[in-house]
Amino acid sequence: MARILVTGSTDGLGRATAETLLREGHDVIVHARSTGRAAAVADLTGRGADLVVADFANRGEVLAVAEQLQAGAPIDGVIHNAGVLSGAAIIPVNVVAPYLLTALLQSPSRHVYLSSSMHRGGTAQLAGADWKGGSSSSSYSDSKLFVTAFAAAVADRWSDVQANAVDPGWVPTKMGGAGASDDLELGHRTQERLIGDPDASVSGGYWFHDRQQEPHPAVRDPQFQNELLRALEAATGVAFPER
């Protein structure tokens, strides 16, 4: 069994994922945005899950929780599930936080990044992106294009790590809304398999309901990947490690 961090796990897909992994016997770390939100996972911590608290819109809190996790027991995998749909926090939460956790946590051998079919409507243009979140500089589609390209960059550069992006579909969560038409159960099965199945061996995939699909062309473009990594390194002061 593996030790797995699931970010954004107080509700929706993140909570469903954490519940399933815990039930399967994995050592799960759940994440809440605040101590107030942590009450939503009290039943999971009561069953043995560990808890970390950090507002991913606040870079200092992301750095602090990365340091806390790095000092603890080794983590085998991370599901980067936390996300926001609108507002100035889109880039910090959807892109910068996954970047920092990937760059700073040394032990995980598997990373799964939550994408969206909406990434295909994103613009592969980094100029003007507000990495600190001072303004609503980018769309949700842009942020999902960036994080999907980052997942591919991790897979391309780290041969000892499995990194994949998953589109969970338009599912009925707080973010997706009650009218969402996709299956909530199918929305979290793929990331659970990619993170927890010892026989899962694919890296660099873009997945929807356990099938690989072709992402936006920029995702696999080495030039765009390099530009994205350079922009994230410059914005955060944290280099993407060579392995």
C-alpha positions in Angstrom: 0.0 0.0 0.0 1.1 3.5 -0.7 1.2 6.8 1.1 -0.8 9.3 -1.0 -1.5 13.0 -0.7 -4.8 14.2 -2.2 -5.1 17.9 -2.4 -8.4 19.7 -2.2 -10.0 16.7 -0.5 -12.8 18.3 1.6 -15.5 17.8 -1.0 -16.2 16.6 -4.5 -13.8 14.5 -6.5 -11.0 15.0 -4.0 -13.0 13.7 -1.1 -14.4 10.8 -3.1 -10.8 9.9 -4.2 -9.4 10.1 -0.6 -12.3 8.0 0.7 -11.7 5.3 -1.9 -8.0 5.1 -1.4 -8.4 5.0 2.4 -10.9 2.2 2.1 -8.5 0.3 -0.1 -5.9 0.4 2.7 -3.7 3.2 1.5 -2.1 5.7 3.9 -3.9 8.9 2.9 -3.1 12.5 3.6 -6.1 14.8 3.1 -5.8 18.5 2.5 -8.1 21.3 3.6 -7.9 25.0 2.7 -8.4 26.1 6.3 -8.9 24.8 9.7 -12.6 25.5 9.3 -12.8 23.4 6.2 -10.9 20.6 8.0 -14.1 19.7 9.8 -15.4 18.3 6.5 -12.8 15.5 6.6 -13.1 14.7 10.4 -14.6 11.3 9.5 -11.6 10.5 7.3 -9.0 11.6 9.9 -11.0 9.6 12.4 -10.4 6.5 10.2 -6.6 7.1 10.1 -6.0 9.7 7.4 -3.5 12.4 8.1 -4.4 16.1 7.6 -2.5 19.1 6.2 -4.0 22.6 6.0 -2.9 25.3 3.5 -4.6 27.9 1.4 -3.1 27.2 -2.0 -3.8 30.8 -3.1 -1.2 31.8 -0.5 2.3 30.9 -1.7 3.7 31.1 1.8 1.3 28.5 3.0 2.1 26.2 0.0 5.8 26.5 0.8 5.2 25.8 4.5 3.0 22.7 3.9 5.6 21.4 1.4 8.3 21.8 4.0 6.0 20.0 6.6 5.4 17.1 4.2 9.0 16.8 3.1 10.0 16.5 6.8 7.5 13.7 7.4 7.2 10.1 6.3 8.0 9.6 2.6 5.1 10.2 0.2 4.6 7.8 -2.7 2.2 9.7 -4.8 0.3 13.0 -5.1 -3.1 13.7 -6.7 -3.1 17.4 -7.5 -6.9 17.8 -7.2 -7.3 21.2 -5.6 -8.6 23.8 -8.0 -10.7 26.9 -8.5 -13.0 27.9 -11.4 -12.7 31.7 -11.4 -11.0 34.7 -9.9 -7.5 35.9 -9.2 -6.5 32.6 -7.5 -6.8 30.5 -10.7 -3.1 30.6 -11.6 -1.8 30.2 -8.0 -4.1 27.3 -7.1 -4.4 25.5 -10.4 -0.8 25.9 -11.6 1.7 27.3 -9.1 0.8 25.1 -6.1 1.1 21.8 -8.2 4.4 23.1 -9.5 5.8 23.8 -6.0 4.6 20.5 -4.5 6.2 18.6 -7.4 9.5 20.5 -7.3 9.8 20.4 -3.5 8.6 17.0 -2.5 11.4 14.6 -3.3 9.9 11.2 -2.6 6.8 10.8 -4.8 7.2 8.4 -7.7 3.7 9.2 -9.1 1.9 12.5 -9.7 -1.6 12.9 -11.1 -2.7 16.3 -12.2 -6.4 17.2 -12.6 -7.0 18.7 -16.0 -10.2 19.4 -17.9 -11.5 19.1 -21.5 -11.7 22.9 -21.2 -7.9 23.0 -21.5 -8.3 22.6 -25.2 -9.8 26.1 -25.2 -6.8 27.6 -23.4 -4.2 29.9 -25.0 -0.6 28.8 -25.0 0.6 32.3 -24.1 2.4 32.9 -20.9 3.0 36.6 -21.2 0.7 38.4 -18.9 0.0 35.5 -16.6 -0.2 36.7 -13.0 1.6 33.9 -11.1 1.1 35.7 -7.7 -2.7 36.0 -8.2 -2.9 39.8 -7.9 -5.4 39.9 -10.8 -7.6 37.6 -12.9 -5.0 37.4 -15.7 -5.9 34.0 -17.1 -8.9 31.9 -17.7 -9.7 28.5 -16.2 -9.0 27.0 -19.6 -5.6 28.6 -19.7 -4.8 27.3 -16.2 -5.7 23.7 -17.2 -3.7 23.9 -20.4 -0.7 25.1 -18.3 -1.0 22.3 -15.7 -1.6 19.7 -18.4 1.6 20.8 -20.2 3.4 20.7 -16.8 2.3 17.1 -16.3 3.8 16.2 -19.7 7.0 18.1 -18.9 7.4 16.2 -15.6 6.9 12.9 -17.5 9.4 13.9 -20.2 12.1 15.0 -17.8 11.9 12.6 -14.9 12.3 9.0 -16.1 11.9 7.6 -12.5 8.5 9.3 -12.0 5.1 8.5 -13.5 3.2 11.7 -14.2 -0.2 11.9 -15.9 -3.0 14.3 -16.4 -6.7 13.3 -15.9 -9.8 15.0 -17.2 -12.5 13.8 -14.7 -15.3 15.0 -16.9 -18.1 17.5 -16.1 -19.3 15.9 -12.9 -21.9 17.0 -10.3 -19.7 18.6 -7.7 -19.7 22.0 -6.1 -17.5 23.2 -8.9 -19.3 21.3 -11.7 -22.8 22.1 -10.5 -25.9 20.0 -10.1 -26.6 20.0 -13.8 -23.3 18.3 -14.8 -23.9 15.4 -17.1 -20.9 13.0 -16.4 -20.7 10.2 -13.9 -19.1 11.2 -10.5 -17.9 7.7 -9.9 -16.1 7.5 -13.2 -14.7 11.0 -12.5 -12.3 9.7 -9.8 -11.6 6.1 -10.8 -8.8 6.9 -13.3 -6.7 9.0 -10.8 -7.1 6.3 -8.2 -5.8 3.6 -10.5 -2.9 5.7 -11.8 -1.8 6.6 -8.3 -2.5 3.3 -6.4 -2.3 0.4 -8.8 1.2 -1.2 -8.7 0.7 -2.4 -12.3 0.0 1.1 -13.7 3.0 2.0 -15.7 2.1 4.7 -18.2 3.6 8.2 -17.8 2.9 11.3 -19.8 -0.7 10.3 -20.6 -3.8 12.5 -20.8 -6.7 10.5 -19.6 -10.5 10.6 -19.7 -12.5 7.8 -18.0 -9.5 5.4 -18.1 -8.8 6.0 -21.8 -5.9 8.1 -23.2 -6.8 11.0 -25.4 -4.9 13.5 -27.4 -4.5 16.8 -25.6 -4.0 20.4 -26.9 -1.0 20.4 -29.2 0.9 22.7 -26.9 0.9 20.1 -24.1 3.5 18.0 -25.9 5.4 20.9 -27.4 9.0 20.9 -25.9 9.4 24.6 -26.5 6.2 25.5 -24.7 7.1 23.1 -21.8 10.5 24.8 -21.5 8.9 28.3 -21.5 6.4 27.2 -18.9 9.1 25.8 -16.6 11.2 28.9 -17.0 8.3 31.1 -16.2 7.4 29.1 -13.1 11.0 29.0 -11.9 11.3 32.8 -12.3 8.0 33.5 -10.6 8.5 31.3 -7.6 12.3 31.3 -7.1 12.1 27.5 -7.0 14.0 25.6 -9.7 12.6 22.5 -11.3 15.0 19.8 -10.1 17.0 17.6 -12.5 16.7 13.9 -11.8 
